Amino acid sequence: MKAIYHKHILEFKRPSGTSRGVLKTKETWYIVITSNGKQGIGECGILRTLSIDDRPDYEEKLKWTCNNIHLGVEQLWEELKEFPSIQFGVEMAFKSLHSESPFLLFPSEFTKGIDSIPINGLIWMGEKEFMKNQIIDKLNQGFDCIKMKIGAIDFEAELELLSYIRSQFSEEIIELRVDANGAFSPNEALDKLIKLHSFGLHSIEQPIRQGQSDYMMDLCQRTPLPIALDEELIGVFSVTEKRKLLLTIRPQYIILKPSLIGGFRGTQEWIDIAEELGIGWWITSALESNIGLSAIAQYTYTLQSKMPQGLGTGSLYTNNIEAPLLVDTGSLKYQQNKKWVVSYLN
């Protein structure tokens, strides 16, 4: 058994805004395992300034992982605790290696093209007119759940956008989620949540920055609007720490990004604790290429959640891997008659 890795810079079709800045490119690495004439492919992707493993020795750790691939998925997962995106890539690569097809990790009605996964339409931050046009576009595409990034432009302008959506579509017709990416300060957050609540929103992701457990706990107790933790989960490695965090803050929801929290195994640990505590959850891409996105989607389908998931990011890039994934009428579908095109990975 041997393993190598390839670096790939994904380029956004249009610079995409968050409260942390504008994204123009996204770095990802593919681990390719070869054994007995078979290949397995996994994706390791980081989000600069957000991933806990965004550190100078990242590529060195990838090299170490490839040199020690003989240790197997279980031991490597433990050794890579501080590198959740590599944990995910290794899990994916081994699953791929032992599957009938390198890209068919979790065969299901989804991969057969019989069933689909409901997803939210993502609205990126930008000028008010740009955001409004995105909203109109998503509604025309048939989405009935929209997630809007907020926190980068004037708050009153964002409220106007939400008011516009609600003037056109009631909450029975369109579910609205907002994601602040930690943009609010603790002393203003509650007032802003009260204003946002008037638009019949489903939830808000990460209203204040992570690492302020006391403030977040108080906010979750007092909020009129359900709060979903996202960045808060990053860098919490052990099951004990995960349970402690959720018991302390008691959020209404958690958002799970496998690349940021230790792959399928790390995600499942969070889900098990959340369900035990009566906390809702859904799964979101961390802007992976179609290789990682497909793996996450296949895994997500096996969990049979009825909530819209955050898996509609495959069309963001000019140089994505060609894949059988299709976003259609607010759902992610897997087209059996379409092939993967990944020749440059060989």
C-alpha positions in Angstrom: 0.0 0.0 0.0 1.3 3.5 -0.9 -0.1 7.0 -0.8 0.6 10.3 -2.4 -1.0 13.7 -2.3 -1.8 16.4 -4.9 -2.5 20.1 -4.2 -5.3 21.8 -6.1 -6.3 25.5 -5.9 -10.0 25.9 -6.5 -10.9 29.3 -8.1 -14.2 31.0 -7.3 -16.2 32.1 -10.3 -16.9 35.2 -8.4 -15.2 36.4 -5.2 -17.5 35.3 -2.4 -17.9 37.5 0.7 -18.2 36.5 4.3 -17.8 38.5 7.5 -14.2 37.3 7.6 -13.4 38.7 4.2 -13.7 37.9 0.5 -12.7 34.4 -0.8 -11.1 34.2 -4.3 -9.5 30.8 -4.0 -9.7 27.7 -1.8 -6.9 25.3 -1.2 -7.4 21.6 -1.2 -5.3 18.5 -1.3 -6.2 15.0 -2.5 -4.8 11.9 -0.9 -4.6 8.9 -3.3 -4.0 5.4 -1.8 -3.0 2.6 -4.1 -3.2 -1.1 -3.0 -3.5 -4.3 -5.0 -4.3 -2.4 -8.2 -7.1 -0.4 -6.6 -7.2 3.3 -5.9 -8.9 5.3 -3.1 -9.2 9.1 -3.2 -9.9 11.4 -0.3 -10.0 15.2 0.0 -8.3 17.3 2.7 -9.3 21.0 2.5 -8.7 23.9 4.8 -10.4 27.3 5.1 -7.7 29.8 5.9 -8.1 31.6 9.3 -10.9 29.2 10.2 -9.7 25.6 10.1 -7.9 24.6 13.3 -5.3 22.9 11.1 -4.4 26.1 9.2 -0.8 25.9 10.3 2.7 26.0 8.7 3.3 22.3 9.1 0.1 21.2 7.3 1.8 19.9 4.2 4.5 18.3 6.3 1.8 16.4 8.2 0.2 15.3 4.8 3.6 13.9 3.8 3.9 12.1 7.1 0.4 10.7 6.7 1.2 9.3 3.2 4.5 7.8 4.5 2.6 6.1 7.3 -0.5 5.1 5.4 0.2 1.4 6.4 -0.9 2.3 10.0 -4.5 2.1 8.8 -7.5 4.4 9.2 -8.2 3.9 12.9 -4.6 4.5 14.1 -4.1 7.4 11.7 -7.4 9.0 12.8 -6.1 9.1 16.4 -2.7 10.3 15.4 -4.2 13.2 13.4 -6.5 14.6 16.1 -5.1 18.2 15.5 -5.6 17.9 11.8 -9.4 17.3 11.3 -9.3 17.9 7.5 -6.6 15.2 7.1 -8.6 12.9 9.3 -11.5 13.4 6.9 -9.3 12.9 3.8 -7.8 9.7 5.2 -11.3 8.3 6.2 -12.6 9.1 2.7 -9.6 7.6 0.9 -9.8 4.3 2.8 -13.5 4.1 2.3 -13.0 4.8 -1.4 -10.3 2.2 -1.6 -12.6 -0.5 -0.2 -15.6 0.5 -2.2 -16.8 -1.0 -5.5 -16.1 2.4 -7.2 -13.7 5.0 -5.9 -16.5 7.6 -5.7 -19.3 5.4 -4.4 -18.6 5.5 -0.7 -22.1 5.0 0.7 -24.4 3.3 -1.9 -28.0 4.3 -1.4 -31.2 5.5 -3.2 -29.4 8.8 -3.5 -26.4 7.4 -5.5 -28.8 5.4 -7.6 -30.5 8.6 -8.6 -33.8 7.6 -7.1 -33.9 10.0 -4.2 -32.4 13.5 -3.5 -31.3 15.6 -0.6 -33.1 18.9 0.2 -30.6 21.8 0.5 -30.6 25.5 1.2 -29.8 28.1 -1.4 -26.8 30.1 -0.3 -26.7 33.9 -0.6 -23.2 35.4 -0.4 -22.4 38.8 1.2 -21.9 41.8 -1.1 -23.5 45.0 -2.2 -27.2 45.2 -1.5 -28.2 44.9 -5.2 -26.0 41.9 -5.7 -27.5 40.1 -2.7 -31.0 40.9 -3.8 -30.3 39.5 -7.3 -29.0 36.3 -5.7 -32.1 36.0 -3.7 -34.3 36.4 -6.8 -32.2 33.9 -8.6 -32.5 31.3 -5.8 -36.2 31.7 -5.6 -36.6 31.3 -9.4 -34.5 28.1 -9.1 -37.2 26.6 -6.8 -35.4 26.8 -3.5 -37.8 26.8 -0.5 -35.0 27.2 2.0 -32.5 30.1 1.7 -29.4 30.8 3.8 -28.2 34.4 3.8 -24.7 35.5 5.0 -25.0 38.6 7.1 -22.6 40.8 9.1 -20.5 42.4 6.3 -22.7 45.2 5.1 -24.8 47.7 7.0 -27.2 45.8 9.4 -30.2 48.0 8.4 -29.6 47.2 4.7 -29.6 43.5 5.6 -32.9 44.0 7.5 -34.3 45.6 4.3 -33.3 42.6 2.3 -35.0 40.2 4.7 -38.0 42.5 4.6 -38.1 42.3 0.8 -38.0 38.5 0.9 -40.8 38.4 3.5 -42.9 40.8 1.5 -42.8 38.3 -1.4 -42.9 35.0 0.4 -44.3 34.0 3.9 -42.3 31.8 6.2 -44.7 28.9 5.3 -43.4 29.2 1.7 -39.7 30.1 2.2 -37.6 29.0 5.2 -35.0 31.7 5.9 -31.7 31.0 7.7 -29.0 33.6 8.4 -25.3 33.1 9.2 -23.5 35.8 11.0 -20.1 34.0 11.1 -19.5 35.6 14.5 -20.0 39.2 13.3 -22.0 40.5 16.2 -20.4 41.8 19.5 -21.7 40.2 22.7 -23.3 43.5 23.9 -25.3 44.1 20.7 -26.2 40.5 19.8 -29.4 40.2 21.7 -30.9 43.4 20.3 -30.0 42.3 16.8 -31.5 38.9 17.3 -34.8 40.6 18.5 -34.9 42.6 15.3 -34.1 39.6 13.1 -36.8 37.5 14.9 -39.5 39.7 13.4 -38.9 38.2 10.0 -39.9 34.7 11.0 -36.4 33.3 10.6 -35.6 29.6 11.1 -32.3 30.2 12.9 -29.1 32.2 13.0 -25.6 30.6 12.8 -22.9 31.7 15.1 -24.1 35.2 16.1 -20.9 36.0 18.1 -17.4 34.7 17.7 -16.5 31.3 19.1 -14.7 30.9 22.4 -17.1 33.1 24.4 -19.0 30.3 26.1 -20.5 32.3 28.9 -21.9 34.9 26.5 -23.1 32.3 24.0 -24.8 30.3 26.8 -26.6 33.5 28.0 -27.6 34.3 24.4 -29.0 30.8 23.8 -31.1 31.1 27.0 -32.5 34.5 26.1 -32.7 34.5 22.3 -36.1 34.7 20.6 -34.5 33.2 17.5 -33.0 29.6 17.5 -29.2 29.7 17.5 -27.0 27.2 15.6 -23.3 26.8 16.6 -20.9 26.4 13.8 -17.3 27.7 14.3 -17.8 27.0 18.0 -17.3 23.3 17.3 -13.9 23.7 15.7 -11.0 22.6 17.7 -13.0 20.6 20.2 -11.5 17.1 19.9 -12.6 14.7 22.6 -16.1 13.3 23.2 -15.8 14.6 26.8 -15.1 18.2 25.6 -17.9 18.0 23.0 -20.4 17.0 25.6 -19.2 19.6 28.0 -19.5 22.4 25.3 -23.1 21.4 24.4 -24.2 20.9 28.0 -22.7 24.4 28.9 -24.1 26.4 25.9 -27.3 24.4 25.2 -27.8 25.7 21.6 -30.9 25.0 19.7 -28.9 23.6 16.7 -25.4 22.7 15.7 -23.9 22.9 12.1 -21.6 20.1 11.1 -18.7 20.5 8.6 -16.8 17.2 8.4 -13.6 18.8 7.1 -13.5 21.0 10.1 -14.5 18.6 12.8 -12.7 15.3 12.1 -14.6 13.7 9.2 -17.4 11.1 9.4 -16.3 9.8 12.8 -16.0 13.3 14.3 -19.4 14.3 12.9 -21.1 11.2 14.2 -19.7 11.9 17.7 -21.3 15.4 17.6 -24.6 14.0 16.3 -24.8 11.3 19.0 -24.3 13.9 21.8 -26.7 16.4 20.2 -29.5 13.9 19.8 -29.0 12.7 23.4 -29.5 16.3 24.6 -32.4 17.1 22.2 -30.3 19.5 20.1 -31.0 19.7 16.3 -28.4 19.5 13.6 -27.6 19.7 9.9 -24.6 19.1 7.8 -22.8 21.7 5.6 -20.0 21.7 3.1 -16.8 23.6 4.0 -16.4 24.6 0.3 -14.8 21.3 -0.8 -14.4 20.3 -4.4 -17.0 17.9 -5.8 -14.9 14.9 -4.5 -15.3 15.9 -0.8 -18.8 17.3 -1.4 -20.0 14.0 -2.9 -18.6 12.0 0.0 -20.3 14.3 2.5 -23.6 14.2 0.6 -23.6 10.4 0.4 -22.9 10.1 4.1 -25.5 12.7 4.9 -28.2 10.8 3.0 -27.6 7.7 5.2 -28.6 9.8 8.2 -32.1 10.4 6.8 -32.5 13.9 8.1 -35.5 15.7 6.7 -34.0 19.2 7.2 -32.4 21.1 4.2 -28.7 20.6 4.3 -25.9 23.0 3.3 -24.6 21.0 0.3 -25.1 23.3 -2.7 -21.6 24.6 -3.2 -20.4 22.5 -6.2 -21.0 25.2 -8.8 -18.9 27.8 -7.1 -15.6 27.1 -8.9 -14.3 27.5 -12.4 -12.0 24.5 -12.1 -14.0 22.0 -10.0 -13.8 18.2 -10.6 -16.5 17.1 -13.1 -19.0 15.0 -11.1 -22.5 13.5 -11.3 -23.9 16.0 -8.8 -26.7 18.2 -9.8 -28.6 21.0 -7.9 -32.2 21.0 -9.2 -35.3 22.6 -7.6 -33.7 23.0 -4.2 -32.3 19.5 -4.0 -29.0 17.8 -4.6 -29.2 14.9 -7.0 -26.7 12.2 -8.1 -26.9 11.5 -11.8 -26.0 7.9 -12.5 -25.5 8.5 -16.2 -22.9 11.1 -15.7 -19.2 10.2 -15.2 -16.5 11.6 -12.9 -13.6 13.3 -14.7 -10.4 13.1 -12.5 -7.7 12.0 -14.9 -5.1 14.5 -13.6 -5.1 12.8 -10.2 -3.4 9.7 -11.7 
